[in-house]
């Protein structure tokens, strides 16, 4: 047994689990800020990091159940694989691993931060470690990706109702579209004409999916939330 | 605070820290076996893993001191970088990250195991997690590698005294040569004509280095160990 504690927390646009891309770098235009805990607020802790394009995040999966096998969403949620053959959150020690693009660093009113792109983490997630990405030892572009490599991402055409585009800040349109493009619906529930909603950057984004087209029909600020 | 516990332990040829390559995949011919703990001995836990070429290991760094900056060996051990800009073991939460090649899996007299190549871990190291390597999200071959990418590995020509080759099992010559090739001497201590020794696969390997040539002068089985 060993004890671990957060070194930082991340601030992202994803305030709920539903809708978060299932791996990092899929919605690469999404940005997030990592704020260091008190004991690591000294800018010395990131000296030299500016020369790296990517960093590794080790982070806390907020899930309770542990199993020996799980059913990966990529396989439709029906076929079971061993827990150590998946990146599922339902695992011993509840530690997630994500490579994210390092965009900038600085100090703002909250404190020392790293700005990153492509993070697949919920807002407020505890970060246990940050390490530089070393391409000479970490990059294996020709590696076989097992069952996960054989299944292509299902992608959808994303369309916005004109009234929705008026409601959304311009800067979130591109990252939101990337999030929707890879189909955020749960693998076990993909009904045509059903209304779905994901939470992103302060908005409940309502959409339907039909014949490969995802149509965004409304965007409601959290303050005016009507459905749960 | 969260508690984590080992899911497995690794059996490698490296019985001492000195001489272990500083990142995974450098001595790619070295092999090791990962044995699962009792609660994960069911072969179900690795179902589906056989289709992946690489796996991630999250493992326990057995180091005590924590600092805000460290002096990476690649920079000669003199220039300090932030702890989150290095892969140093002297870090919060003491978790190491290595990608290793998955060679085989099976069950032997000890139990369920994964056989892997290129592990930079000391014999007996606790493994906290095993995850499949997903090239579509983990591989960034063109990423800038910061200060670590600018410094090339110093490599040495490795020569064996004929008497030493007679003492060593044939199958360890290639991995041992890879370990020695990247110069296992500490960054702060590289004296010509000094006698060094590393522990590998049951032998104390004695060598000297002079003018870019590493000469292996003796190999003493642990049972006959004379020097410490």
Interface residues (C-beta under 8 A of the other chain):
Chain A: X1 X2 X3 X4 X5 X7 X23 X24 X25 X26 X40 X42 X43 X44 X45 X46 X47 X48 X49 X50 X51 X52 X53 X54 X55 X56 X58 X60 X68 X69 X80 X81 X82 X83 X84 X85 X86 X87 X91 X92 X93 X94 X95 X97 X99 X128 X129 X130 X131 X132 X133 X134 X135 X136 X137 X138 X139 X140 X141 X142 X143 X144 X145 X146 X147 X148 X149 X150
Chain B: X1 X2 X3 X4 X5 X7 X23 X24 X25 X26 X40 X42 X43 X44 X45 X46 X47 X48 X49 X50 X51 X52 X53 X54 X55 X56 X58 X60 X68 X69 X80 X81 X82 X83 X84 X85 X86 X87 X91 X92 X93 X94 X95 X97 X98 X99 X128 X129 X130 X131 X132 X133 X134 X135 X136 X137 X138 X139 X140 X141 X142 X143 X144 X145 X146 X147 X148 X149 X150
